[in-house]
Amino acid sequence: MPRITLTRRQTLLGSVALSATVAMPSLSRAQSRPLITHGIMSGDVAHDGAVIWSRADREAKMLVEWATTESMTDARVVPGLAVGTPTDYAGKLALTGLPSDQDIFYRVTMSDLADGTLSEPMTGTFRTAPMGKRDVSFVWSGDTAGQGWGIDEDRGGMTTYATMNNHAPDFFLHSGDTVYADGPLKEEVVLDDGTIWKNVVTPAKTKVAETLDEFRGQHLYNYMDKNVRAFNASVPMISQWDDHEVTNNWYPDEMLTADDRYEEKSLQVLSARAARAFHEMMPTRQVMSEPMRVYRKVSYGPLLDIFVIDMRTYRGDNTANTETEGAPFLGAEQLAWLKREMVNSTATWKVIASDMPIGMMVRDGDNMENGANGDGPVLGRENDIATILSFIKAAEINNTVWLTADVHYTAAHHYSPDRAIFQEFEPFWEFVSGPLHAGTFGPSDYDNTFGPEVRFAKHPEAGQANLPPSDGLQFFGKVDISADTGIMTVRLMDSADVELWSVELEPKTAI
């Protein structure tokens, strides 16, 4: 696939704009030309369209052109979008009417609303989804800038993004914890080997995020990294959220009464601000009637449908998760949507993009964070997982695969009713990856309710925790689907681009 990367001049412009916007806003407004401050992105690519994101340093009109040639000689102009203070000068434009299965080259320019002066343009590329069968390749992972590990420019910044970029994937699935809004950064951290990790620090990263601007600043921080900006310009994103977009292990009715870092204690208030910032700063397609909704289906041709689910917004309180009658987790509307969309899917492979794993036990103090709660029958939040799995079996929906992150190491899990307490489901795989650029932990304990078997795992040695990205235990996954055979190959990779483990999955139905 032809690629466009940021030139050295564009990278320098982005750095200048960022420091001007964050540290000296009056200087930025005094520039003779507008600036694109944090690069460009595409997302939620379809066979005939995509969402384009960018941000200016002032009130401006976001102008987008697209073409099917790198020279842009056949460029078509999209009606501009005014960006200003209501969205912190960020904007998203939906491109429509694109040809399917085509390399699309796009150019973003900001026009000053006051005098029409144009910014230096930035260019990017993506490929639209096919209508017919062709090979499909994508990457996934999660967890960016967590546990105190931000951008250390002396160590190359967020280098896993550069590694993924080298694979030229069709798209990237960010499985959550896209930012760490509850993770302030220190300028320096002394590592075990005596060297110093030096974080770039912005005002938004000096404290936990509470205001809308502080939540926006979490996303903008990550876009300072040169690897992230180059990746975003080359690879379209499908993004979902988990907990750290708001705060660790949050649930909607939580009150942060014991956390002195927060003046705003209500998670209803904090999560609403975080959700708005997430959608403003990510190239997500938003439903007009439900603009803050995260769950959605993204179709990528006849071989693949991706069902992005949300395990955070609709949950009840974190408890021991042993309620015999079940406990709120995915919510009735999302469950109904997932069933309906999976039944209607004609794609060979159905990927359920989950922000948390199924059988790994994730704790919140004495309570549980995800569905797993220890060996035994279906209890608490596990009821929603059992509902999905039993429905897939009853509806005879073939070729489902779960992809997730969250636990800060990489693993391959096979689930089977032969090993499970609950047995009304067909065997399936779950693959875990991450972190992209955060502390590494592990391993987790497992729950036998759905019969998980660990086929592969890589994590720190026992007693080690929060290892820095410089230790190399940063992970992503790569999925390739063959148009000829329909075989899905899943690879678990590390930041050095070493293939750690792989498996070939044959589809149950003819392609």
Disulfide bonds with the S-S distance in Angstrom:
none
